[in-house]
Amino acid sequence: MARIAIDPITRIEGHLRIEAEVTSGKVADAWSSGTMFRGLEMILRERDPRDAWMFAQRACGVCTTVHALASVRAVENALGIVIPENARLVRNLIAGTQFLHDHVIHFYHLHALDWVDVVSATKADPAKTSTLAQSISAWPKSSTDYFKGIQSRLNAFVGTGQLGPFANGYWGHPAYTLEPEANLLAVAHYLEALEWQRDIVRIHAVLGGKNPHPQTYAVGGMALRMAPDSPTGLNSTSMAQIKTMLANARTFVDQVLIPDVTLVAGAYKSWFSVGKGIGNYMVYGDFTDQTGDAKTNMFPAGRILGRNLGRVESLDHQKISETVAHSYYEYEGDDTAGKHPWKGETNPKYQGPNPPFETLEGFDRYSWLKAPRYDGQAMEVGPLARVLVAYAAKQAEVVKAVDGLLSKLSLQPADLMSTMGRIAARALETQLLVPHLESWLGTLEKNMNSGNLAVADSKSGTPIPGQEAEGVGFEEAPRGALGHWVVIKDKKIANYQLVVPSTWNGSPRDAKGQRGAWEEALLETPIADPEKPVEVLRTVHSFDPCMACAVHVYDPAGGSSVQVRVV
C-alpha cells in the first residue's frame, strides 16, 4: 500500500490537496481538501443587497460573471422583480460566452496535458501530423510546413530546459499513449487556443464593459444602453462585431475542439470506464429561449439518481443543505445536522493541518469546503450532469449529439459516466451552445431594430421594502449548478450563502461518511507509478475544479509548486 498526496493540485483555479491510498495499483480511498478560506459571505453582511453582485463576483478571478448573475437573480427573486426580455438576452449572451471561453480553455490549457505528452511531440513527423490533421478536420492550419514551424518552436523551448507552463509534467509516463504526431497536433492547437480565447472574451467587453468582472449587471436588468444608431452603447456596429466573433467561435469549436476531443477520447477509450463517481447528477437549469419559461431551458432542470437514465427527478431547493462535520467550520448547536442556505452559517473553525489520513475515524475536519447535499445525498454537477439530464429528458438536439459521438466510439450512454465522459460532455455542450448564442443575438438585434430598447425593470429603482425577504438565484455555471441565497432584513443583507459547483463536487465526507464527487470518482483509478500520479490528475481535472481562484500562492524561495509524497 502507498499513500500519495498532491498539494497543491495545479492547472486549476485555487488551492486543492488530494490525498489517496493506493492498493494493488488502484486508488482504494481518497480525500479532497480545499486549503483556502473564502469568507465572502461574512463580507456581504449588512450591505445593500443591490450591491451584492459587485462583491459576489470577486469570489473568483476567472468565472466572475457567473457569480454576478447568480447574485442579481437572488436579489430579484427576493424583491419580486421580473427583468425585460432584452436584459435576459444580454445576460444569456454574456453567460454563454463564458461557457465557450471556459470550456475551450479547460480542455487545452488545464486538462490536455494530462493526456498529451509535450516532449513526445518533439519527435513527431510533421508530414504525418499534417495527414492526421487533414483526416479529422477541415481546419486550414494543417500543412506540413505549419507543423514544422510549431515543432521548431517547441524544440527551441524544450532545449532551454526551462519548460515554463510545461514544467512539472510527467513526460514519458507509460500512461501517455498518443502517437508523437497526435501530440504535436494537440500542442499546436494548445497554442492556437491561447490566441482564440483572447478574442472570444471581447464579447464581454462589448456587453459587460470589461473582462474579468463585467460592470453592466444591475438588479432589475442591465446597465447597458441599446441604441442602434448611436456611436456609444449597444449599436448596430457592436452587434455586427459580436456576430463575427460568434461565427469564428463556431468554426474553432467545430473544426478544432470537437475533432481533438474525439481523437483523445478514441485513444484513451479505457477511461470511459474510470472515474464513474457517485452516479447522482443534479442540474438547476438555465438559458431560457423566447418566453423565459423554464420549460424551454437549453439546460433542463432535474436530477438523475443511481445512474438511472430512464427517469429525471424534480428539484426542490428546500431540500438542499450543507453540513460541516468534516469541514473547517462549526454550526451553532449540532455540527452533524445540515442547514438550508437561508439558515446557513459561515463560522470558521480551523484546527490546523491534518496528519496523513488513515481512516475516517483518524481525523476530524480536513477541508475549507462544506458538504452540500440534496435530500441527504451527494450530487455531481457540471457539464456531464447537464448532458445526462437533457439526454434522459429526451431533448432532441442533445440526444442527436450524444448518440452521434457514442456511435463513432462504439459506446453506450452509461459510458459517459466516467472521467473521459466528462470531457466529451463538456465538448458537446460547447458545440451545442453556439447556435443558441447566435439565436439570442438575432432576437436581441430584431428587438433593437423594432424599437424595443428596454433593458431594466421599471421597479428596479424603487426603495427596498422594509419587511424581511428571502431570495435564491440559480444558475448553471460552466462548472455546474451554482446557487446564491440571500436573506434581507431592515433593507440590508442579514445572511448570504454561496453554494458553488466545486463545493458540490469537491466536498469532504458528510456526517454519514458519504464522500463527495471527487473523492468517490477517484476510487479504482489505476495508478501505474505512485511517484507520478498523472491518473489522479486526469480524474480530478475532468471536473474542472475551481477553488476560488482570486487567491494565489507565491513561493518566494522558488521551490516546487507541486509536491508528491509517497508513504
N, C-alpha and C positions, 0 to 999 in steps of 0.2 A: 504493500500500500504506500502511496505517495500523497503528500498534501501540497498543493500548489497555491500560491497567492499572486495575483496580478494587481498591482496597486501603484499608480492609477491605471485603469484601462484607458488607452489612448484612442485617438480618432473618434472621440465622442465630444459632446459639449458638457463640460463639468467634470466632477470628480467621482469616480466609481472604483470600488475594490471588489474583486471577485475571488473568493476562496473556494477551492474544490478538493474533494477527496477522490483520488484515482485508485481504483482497484481492478486488476486484471485488464489494464489497458482502456478502461472506460470510467467516466465520472460516476461515482456512486452517490455523492451528495454534494450540495453546493450552497453557498451563502452569498447574498448580494448586499453590499454595504454602501449606501450613499454617504460620502465622507465630508459633506459640507452642509452648512446651515443657511437656509434662505431667510426665514423670518419676515417675509414681506407682509404677511397677514398682520403682524404687530405694527408695522409702519403705517398701515392703512386705517387703523382705528382712529376715530374722532375726526376724520376728514370728510369733506363734502363728497357724497357718493358720485357726483358728476365728474369729479376729478380723478376717480379711482383708476380709470383706464390708463392715464398717463403714468401712474406708478406701476400698475399691474404689468404693463408690457416690459418693464425693466426686470421681470423675473427671468428673462432670457435675453441673450445678446444676439441670437440668431432668429428664432421664430417669434419675434417680438409682436408682430401684428396679430397673432392668434390670441394672445392674452389681452390685447386692447379690445378685440372684437368680443371675446367672451365676457369681458368686464362691462362694456356698454350694454350688451344683451342682458346681463344680470340686473343692472340698474333699471333698464327699460322695462323689464319684467316686473320689478318691484313697483314701479311708478305707473304701470299700465299704459306705456307709450307704444304706439304702433308706427313704425317708420314707413315712409313712402317707398314706392317701387324703385325709384332711381337710387335711393340710398342702399336698398337691398342689392341691386345690381352692382353698384360700385364696390360694396363690401365683398360680394361674390368674386369679383374680378381681382381684388387685392388678395383675398384668401386663396383663390385658385392659383394665382401666380406664385404664391408662396409654396404651394404643393409642387408645382413644376420645378421651381428652383431647388427646393429642399430634397426632392426625390432624386433628381439627377446628381446633385452634389453628394448625396448619401452613397449612391451606387459607385461613382467613380472615385471620390476623394476620401470617403470614410470607410468603405467596405470592400472595394475591388481588390485592394492589396492583400486581403485575406485569401484571395483565390488566384491572384496574378503574381507571378514571380518576376520582379522587375529586372533582376540580374540575368535571368534566363533570356530576356528579350535582347540582350547584347549579342547573343549567339544565333539569332534568327536569320533566315534568308529573306531579305526584303522582297525578292520576286515572289516567293511563296506566300509571304504575308499579303502582297497585292492580290494574288489569286484568291486567297481566302477571303479577303475583304470584299472583292467583287462578286464572290459566290453567295454572300449573305445579304448584300445591300447595294443600293444604287448611290450611296454617298460618294460624292465626286472626289474627295481626298483619299484616293486609293491606289495611286500609281506606285511603281517600284521606286522611282526617284524620291517620292514623298516619304516613303518608309525608310529609305536610305538616310535621308536627312534627319528623321526622328532618331534613328539608331545612332547616327553620328553624334547628335546632341547628347543622347543617353550615355554613350561610351565615354565622352569627354567628362560628363558629370560623375559617372561611376569611377573614372580614372583618378579623380581628385581625392578619393577616399572620404569625401565629406558628402554624405548622401542626402543631407537636408531632410525633406519630407519622407524620404525612403529609408531613413536610418531606423535602426531597431527592428527591421523586418527579419523574418526567419527564412531568408532566401536560401534555396537549396533544400528546404524541408521536404521530406517524402510525401507530405500531404498535398504539395503542389503538383498537379498532373497535366496542366495545359501545355501544349507544344510551344516551343520558343516563338513560333510565328504568331500564335494566338496571343501570347504575352506581349509581343511588340505591338500588335493591333490595339490591345487594351491600353497600353501605355500611351500610344498616340492619341487615343480618344480621351484618356485622362487629361492630357494637356489641352486638347480642344475644348473639353468641358469647362476648363478654367476660364477660357475666353467667353464661352457661351453663357455661363452663369452671370458674368458681369453685365451682359446685355439684357437678359430677361428681367432683372430686377429694376430696370429703368421704368417698367410699368408702375412700380411702386413710387418712383419719383414723380411720375405724372399724376397719379391718383392720390398719393399719400404725402407728397411733398418731399419725402426722403426715404432711404432705407439704410440701416435698420431704423426702427422706431418711427413709423409713419405719424404724421401730425394732423390728419384731417378727420379722425374719428370724433364723434360727439354724441352724447346721449340724446337720442331723438333723430339721428340721421348722420349726415356727413357735412363737415365744414368745407364744402367744395362748391365752387360756382360753376354752373352749367350755362355756357353762353356760346352758341355755335359760331358767331361772327366776331367775337371779342378776341383781342390779342392775348388775353390772360384767362385763366381758368380752364375748364374742360371745354375745348372748342373742336371745330372740325379738323384742324391740323393735328391736335393731340390724339383724337380718335383714329386718324389715319396712321399715326405712329404706332399706337397700340396694336392696330390690325396687322401691321407689318411685323412687329415683334412676335405676335402670336403665330403668324404664318411661319416665321423662322423657327420658332419653338416646335411647331408641329413637325417640320422637316427633320430636326435634330432628334426628336423623340422617336419618330417612325424609322429613320434610317441609321441611327447610331445606337440609342439606348436599347430599343427592343431587340435588334439583332445581336447586340453584345450580351444582353441578359440571357437570350435564348442560347447563345453559344456557350456561356458559362454554365447554364443550367444543364445543358446536354453533356458537358464534360464532367460535371460533378453530380450526376444523376443520383448517386447513392445518398446524397444529402437531402433528398426528398423523404428519407426515412429516419433522419436525425433531427433532434430538436423539436419534437412534437408538442411538448408542453402540456398545459393543464386541460386543453380541449374545451374550455368555456370561452366564448367570444362575445364582446359587447360593443355596440355602436350607438351613439346618441342620435345620429342622423344629421344631415346638413345639405346645403346647396339646393334650395328650392328653385323651381322654374316657374315662370309666369305668375301665377296667383299668389305664390308664397305659401301655399298649402303644403304641410309636411308630407302629405301623401305623394307629392311629386318630387320628393328629395332625390337628388342624384345618389346620395348615400342614405338608404333607408335605415330607420332605427330598428333596433331589436337585439336579441341575444340568441346564441346557439349554445346549448348545453350538452356536455358529454359527446362532442363531435357529431351530433345528430343534424345532418343537413336536410332532414325531412321536415323540420319544424323550426320556425322563428318565433321565439318567445317575446312577449311585450316588455316594455320598460315602465318602471315607476320609480322616480328619483327618490321617493321617500324610503325606499329600501336600500339606499346607498349609505354606508357608514365607513368610518375609519377607526382602526384600532391601533394601539401603541404599545402593546405588551412587550414587543421586542424592538422598539424604536427609542431614540434619544428624546422622548417626550414623556410627560405624565399628564393624566387627567385628574380632575377633582373627583374623588371617590374611587371607582373601580377602573383600573387600567386595562383590565381584560375585556371590558364591555366596549362595543363600538358606539360612536357618536355620529349622528347625521351632521353634515357640514354646517347647517344652520346653527347647530348646537356645538360645533367643533371648537377645540381649544388648541392653542399653539403655546405650550408651556415647555420650554427646553429642559431636558434633564440629562446632561452629558455625564457619563460615568468613566470616561477615559477609554482608550483603545482596548479592544479585547485581545486576549492571547489567541493563538491558533485554535480554531473551533474544533472541538472534539465531538460532542453530541449536543443536541438541543438543550439538554439539562446542564451542559457545561458552560453556558454563557447566558446572559440576560438580554441586554439591549445592544444592538450592533449596527444600527443604521439611522441616518437622519431622515429617511423616508418613513412615512406612516404606512399602514397596511389597509388600503381601501378594499371593501368587499361589497358585493351586491347580494343581498339576502343571505349574508354569511358565506358567500362563495367567492373565491378568487376568479378574476377575469383577465383575459388577454385583450388588449385593444390595439388598434393600428390598422395599416393597410390590409393585412391578411383578414382581420376581423371584418372590415368593411366589404371586402370582396366576397367572403364566405356568406355573410348575411344577405348581400344583394343576390348572390347566386342561389341561395336557399329560398329567397323570396321570388325567384324566377324573373328577375329584372333582365329584360331581353338583351340589352347591349352587353351586360356582364356575362350572361350565360354564353353568348356567342364568342366573346373574347377568351373566356376561361376554357371553354371546350376546344377552341382552336389551338390554344397552347398545349393543352393536355394531349390532344390528338397527335400533335407534332412530336411530343416527347414520349408517347405511349404510356401515359399515366392516368390515374383515376382522381376524381375530385378530392378524396380524402388525403391524397399525397401532398396536397397543398399545405396541410397542417404540419409544417416542418420548417427547418432552417432555410432551405432553398425555396420553399413555398412562399415565405415572407418576401424574399427578393423578387420572385416572379409576380406576386400580387402587387407589390409596390410599382413595378414597371407597367403592368397592365392598367393600374389606376391612373398613372401618369398619362398614358396614351388615351384613355377614355375621357379624361378631363378636358383635353384641348378643345374638342368640338363644343363642349358646354361653355367654355370661356368665350369662344367665338360667337356663340348664340347670345350669351349675356351682353356682349359688346354690341351686337347687332340690335338688340332690343333697346339698349341704352341710347344708341345713335338714333334709332327711329323715334324714341320719345323726345330727344332733344330737337330733332328736325321738325317735330309736330308742335313744338311749343310747350311740351310737358317738362318743366325745368325744376320741379320741386325736389329738394334733397334732404329736407328736415321736417319733422312733425311740428305742427303749429303749437303744440303744448310743451315742446321741449324747453322753452324759455321761462315757463311758469315756475313759481316757487315750489319747493319740495313740501309735500303735506307734512303736518306735524305728527300725525299718528305713525305708529310702528308699521313697517313694511318689510316684506321678505321677497327676495328675487333670486332667480337662478339663470345663469347664462350658459347654455350648452353649445358646444362647437366640436366639429371634427377637425382637429389639427392634423398636420402631416403625420405625426407620430401616434395619433389615436384620440380617444374620447377625452375631451377637456371640459371641465366644469368650474365655474366661478359662482360662489354663493355669497350673498350679501344680506345683512340684517341692518335696517335703518331705524334709528331712534332719535328723536329730537333733531331731526333733519341732518344727522351725521351718521357715519358708519359705526355701528355698535359691534359688529362681527363681520369678518370677511375670511373666506376659506377658498383656497385653490386646490383642486384635486386634478393633477395633471397626468398625461398619458404614462410618463415614466414612473410615476408613483404607483399606478395600477400594475404596470409590468415589472417594475423593479422592487416591489415591496418585499420587506422581510417576512418571516413567519408571522402569523397572527396568533392569538391566544390558544387556538386549537392546534397549532403546529402546521397549518396549511402553508405551503410555500407560495411565493409569488411566481409570476410567469417566467421570469428569467431563471430563477432557481430550479423550477420544475423542468424547463426546456433543456437545461444543461445535463440532466440525468441521462445516462447511457451514451453521452457524447464520446466517440472514440478519441483516444489520446495516443499518438504514436511516440511522442517524446515529451515527458513531463517537464523537461528543461525548456522546451519551446512549444508551449500550448496554443498553437495557432488555431486549433479546433475550438477551443473555448472562445476565442475572439470571434470566430465565424458565427457561432450561435448567438452570442451576446450582441454583436454588431447587427445581426439580422433584424433586431428590434429598433435599431437607430436610437440608442439611449440619449437622453438629454437631461443632465443633472443640474439645471440652472446655470447655463453656460456663460452668464455675465461675469462670473468669478473665475479667475485663472490662477494657475500655480507658476511660480517663478523660482528657480533654484539658483541662487547667486553663486553657489560653489561649482556650478557647471556639471553637476552629477547627472546620472542617467535618469530619464523621465519615466522609465519603466523598470520595475524590479520583479523578477520571478523568483520565488523562494520554493525550494523543494525540501520537504521534511522526510 
